[in-house]
């Protein structure tokens, strides 16, 4: 993903980026930053998975989905670290391989990266749906989201992510494939937007109901404000971290030779940094806000097994 020779989205823009290099130098991202972000994300998400496995109180569909998101983000970090290590070994002559083997290894790494990205986006949507059911169908939640259905959902996401990623990397030159990936991102964005706004609307409805009966307390106002802030953070982080990369794909499809587009292409590594940052931020939003999980994390860190 980070080199023009790699078989991944955005590589078709290599020639156009070169043509506009005089005007758009892009942004030089040091390998150390990729390495640092990858390691932080790896440690964070590994702790989340360990805490969920350790605490039986966290053995529920909701936390299983959060655990799967952590595994997806962890795979993003591992894939990035593996690709960077592979590139450095080749550049410094430590690893000498035939071009055909290099291309095969590159395709394998890119497939793993793409699979982790698709599964990460999918589990963000699954978590949004799970929260929606928790709020609007609280009394029926355990009959709707059974453990069996949760397992089927998780297995389906991993299977679909692996299969679709293989197709995406194999036919990455096709605009149809890119459009499918763009459509998938837009679907997830709209899904999360609709569900979270509906949930926030319910909170506001409850606030108005209380206001019509009595003066709302400061605590409830604070809770409503907290809900609005959480909603803003969820959707804002999702759009900021994923938006530039998918806008990059849209420009590849619509204007691959336009000067503005080729200038935008030169910042591709910055978009990858944002995607990795999402893997760092996800545990802070979805996992570490749980008091039970934070307590278990402290036990894991202090080795209180």
C-alpha positions in Angstrom: 0.0 0.0 0.0 2.8 2.4 0.7 4.9 1.9 -2.4 3.8 2.5 -6.1 5.0 -1.0 -7.0 2.6 -2.6 -4.5 -0.6 -4.3 -5.8 -3.1 -2.2 -3.9 -5.6 0.6 -4.3 -4.1 3.8 -5.6 -1.2 2.4 -7.4 -2.6 3.3 -10.8 -1.9 6.9 -9.8 1.9 6.4 -9.8 2.4 7.8 -13.3 0.2 10.8 -12.7 1.8 11.6 -9.4 5.2 11.6 -11.2 3.9 14.1 -13.8 2.9 16.6 -11.1 5.8 16.0 -8.8 7.2 19.4 -9.6 4.1 21.1 -8.1 3.0 18.6 -5.5 5.7 17.0 -3.5 3.3 15.3 -1.1 4.2 14.6 2.5 7.2 12.5 3.5 6.1 10.2 6.3 9.1 8.6 8.2 9.0 4.9 8.6 9.5 5.5 12.4 6.0 7.0 12.6 4.4 4.0 10.8 6.3 1.7 13.2 5.4 3.7 16.4 1.7 3.9 15.4 1.6 0.2 14.5 3.2 -0.9 17.8 0.8 1.3 19.9 -2.2 0.0 18.1 -0.9 -3.6 18.4 -0.4 -3.3 22.2 -3.8 -1.5 22.7 -5.8 -4.0 20.8 -3.9 -7.0 22.2 -4.8 -5.8 25.7 -8.5 -5.5 24.8 -8.6 -9.0 23.4 -6.7 -10.4 26.5 -9.1 -8.6 28.9 -12.2 -9.9 27.1 -10.8 -13.4 27.2 -9.9 -13.1 30.9 -13.1 -11.7 32.3 -16.2 -14.0 32.1 -18.4 -11.0 32.7 -17.3 -9.7 29.3 -18.3 -13.0 27.5 -21.3 -11.5 25.7 -22.1 -10.7 22.1 -21.4 -6.9 22.6 -17.9 -7.5 23.9 -17.3 -10.3 21.4 -18.0 -7.7 18.6 -15.6 -5.3 20.3 -13.0 -8.0 20.5 -13.4 -8.8 16.8 -12.9 -5.1 16.0 -9.8 -5.2 18.2 -8.5 -8.2 16.2 -9.2 -6.5 12.9 -7.3 -3.4 14.0 -4.6 -5.6 15.3 -4.3 -7.2 11.9 -4.0 -3.7 10.3 -1.1 -3.0 12.6 0.6 -6.4 12.0 0.1 -6.1 8.2 1.6 -2.6 8.2 4.6 -3.7 10.3 5.1 -6.8 8.1 5.0 -4.7 5.0 7.4 -2.1 6.3 9.8 -4.7 7.5 9.6 -6.5 4.1 10.3 -3.2 2.3 13.3 -2.3 4.5 14.9 -5.7 4.1 14.6 -5.5 0.3 15.8 -1.9 0.2 18.9 -2.6 2.2 19.7 -5.8 0.4 19.3 -8.0 3.5 16.6 -10.0 1.7 17.2 -11.0 -1.9 14.3 -12.5 -3.7 13.2 -13.1 -7.3 10.7 -10.4 -8.6 8.0 -13.0 -9.0 8.3 -14.1 -5.4 8.3 -10.4 -4.3 5.1 -9.8 -6.2 3.5 -12.9 -4.7 4.5 -11.8 -1.1 3.3 -8.3 -1.9 -0.1 -9.6 -2.9 -0.4 -11.8 0.2 0.4 -8.8 2.5 -2.0 -6.5 0.6 -4.7 -9.1 0.8 -4.2 -9.3 4.6 -4.3 -5.5 4.9 -7.4 -5.2 2.7 -9.1 -8.0 4.7 -8.4 -6.4 8.0 -9.6 -3.0 6.7 -12.9 -4.5 5.4 -13.5 -6.5 8.6 -12.7 -3.4 10.7 -15.3 -1.4 8.8 -17.8 -4.3 9.0 -17.5 -4.7 12.8 -17.9 -0.9 13.3 -21.3 -1.4 11.6 -22.1 -4.5 13.6 -21.3 -2.7 16.9 -23.6 0.2 15.8 -26.4 -2.3 15.1 -25.8 -4.1 18.4 -26.1 -0.8 20.3 -29.2 0.1 18.4 -30.8 -3.2 19.5 -29.6 -2.7 23.0 -31.4 0.7 23.3 -34.6 0.1 21.3 -35.2 -3.6 22.1 -33.7 -3.8 25.5 -36.2 -6.3 26.9 -35.8 -8.6 23.9 -32.1 -8.1 23.4 -31.0 -11.5 24.7 -33.5 -13.3 22.5 -32.6 -11.3 19.4 -28.8 -11.3 19.8 -28.2 -14.8 21.0 -24.7 -16.2 21.3 -25.3 -18.5 18.3 -26.4 -15.5 16.1 -23.4 -13.5 17.3 -21.0 -16.4 16.3 -22.7 -16.6 12.9 -22.4 -12.9 12.4 -18.7 -12.9 13.4 -17.9 -15.9 11.1 -19.8 -14.3 8.2 -17.9 -11.0 8.5 -14.5 -12.8 8.6 -15.4 -15.0 5.7 -16.9 -12.2 3.6 -13.9 -10.0 4.3 -11.4 -12.6 3.3 -13.2 -13.5 0.1 -13.9 -9.9 -1.0 -10.3 -8.8 -0.2 -9.0 -11.6 -2.4 -11.2 -10.4 -5.2 -10.3 -6.7 -4.6 -6.5 -7.3 -4.7 -6.7 -9.7 -7.7 -8.7 -7.2 -9.8 -7.5 -4.0 -8.2 -7.1 -2.3 -11.7 -10.9 -2.6 -12.3 -12.9 0.6 -11.6 -15.9 -1.6 -10.8 -14.0 -3.2 -7.9 -13.0 0.3 -6.7 -16.6 1.4 -6.9 -17.7 -1.6 -4.9 -15.2 -0.7 -2.1 -16.4 3.0 -2.2 -20.0 1.9 -2.1 -19.2 -0.3 0.9 -17.7 2.6 2.8 -20.6 4.9 2.0 -23.0 2.2 3.1 -21.2 1.9 6.5 -21.1 5.7 6.9 -24.8 6.0 6.2 -25.7 3.0 8.5 -23.8 4.4 11.4 -25.1 7.9 10.8 -28.7 6.8 10.7 -28.5 4.4 13.7 -26.5 6.8 16.0 -28.7 9.8 15.1 -31.8 7.7 15.9 -30.4 6.7 19.2 -29.6 10.3 20.1 -33.0 11.3 19.0 -34.5 8.9 21.5 -32.3 10.4 24.2 -33.6 13.9 23.3 -37.2 12.5 23.3 -36.7 11.3 26.9 -35.3 14.7 27.9 -38.3 16.5 26.5 -40.6 14.0 28.3 -39.0 14.8 31.6 -39.0 18.5 30.9 -42.7 18.4 30.4 -43.2 16.9 33.8 -40.5 18.6 35.9 -37.5 20.7 35.5 -34.6 18.6 34.1 -31.8 18.0 36.4 -28.3 19.1 35.8 -27.2 15.5 35.7 -29.6 14.6 32.9 -28.6 17.6 30.9 -25.0 16.5 31.4 -25.9 13.0 30.2 -27.6 14.4 27.1 -24.6 16.6 26.3 -22.3 13.6 26.9 -24.4 11.6 24.4 -24.1 14.3 21.8 -20.3 14.5 22.3 -20.0 10.7 22.0 -22.0 10.7 18.8 -19.9 13.5 17.4 -16.7 11.7 18.3 -17.9 8.4 16.8 -18.9 9.8 13.4 -16.1 12.4 13.3 -13.3 9.9 13.9 -14.8 7.5 11.4 -15.1 10.1 8.7 -11.7 11.8 9.3 -9.8 8.5 9.5 -11.4 6.7 6.5 -12.8 9.5 4.4 -9.5 10.7 2.7 -8.5 7.2 1.6 -11.9 6.5 0.0 -12.0 10.0 -1.5 -8.6 9.0 -3.0 -10.3 6.0 -4.6 -13.1 8.2 -5.9 -10.6 10.5 -7.6 -8.8 7.5 -9.2 -12.1 6.5 -10.8 -13.3 9.9 -11.8 -10.2 12.0 -12.6 -7.0 10.0 -12.7 -5.1 12.6 -14.8 -6.5 15.9 -13.5 -3.8 18.1 -11.9 -5.8 18.6 -8.7 -6.4 14.8 -8.4 -2.7 13.9 -9.1 -1.7 16.5 -6.4 -4.1 14.8 -4.0 -2.7 11.4 -4.8 0.8 12.5 -3.6 -0.5 12.5 0.0 -1.5 8.9 -0.1 0.9 7.9 2.8 -0.9 10.5 5.0 -4.2 8.8 4.4 -2.6 5.5 5.5 -1.4 7.1 8.7 -5.0 8.2 9.4 -6.2 4.7 8.8 -3.6 3.4 11.3 -4.6 6.1 13.7 -8.1 4.8 13.6 -6.8 1.4 14.9 -5.3 3.4 17.8 -8.4 5.4 18.5 -11.0 2.5 18.3 -10.1 1.0 21.6 -10.4 4.4 23.3 -14.0 4.8 21.9 -15.4 1.3 22.0 -13.5 -0.6 24.7 -11.7 1.6 27.3 -14.9 3.5 28.1 -16.2 0.4 29.9 -15.5 0.4 33.6 -15.5 -3.4 33.8 -13.1 -3.7 30.9 -10.8 -1.0 32.3 -10.7 -2.9 35.6 -9.8 -6.1 33.8 -7.1 -4.3 31.8 -5.4 -3.2 35.0 -5.4 -6.8 36.1 -3.9 -7.9 32.8 -1.2 -5.2 32.9 -0.3 -6.1 36.5 -0.4 -9.8 35.7 -3.2 -10.5 38.3 -4.5 -13.6 36.5 
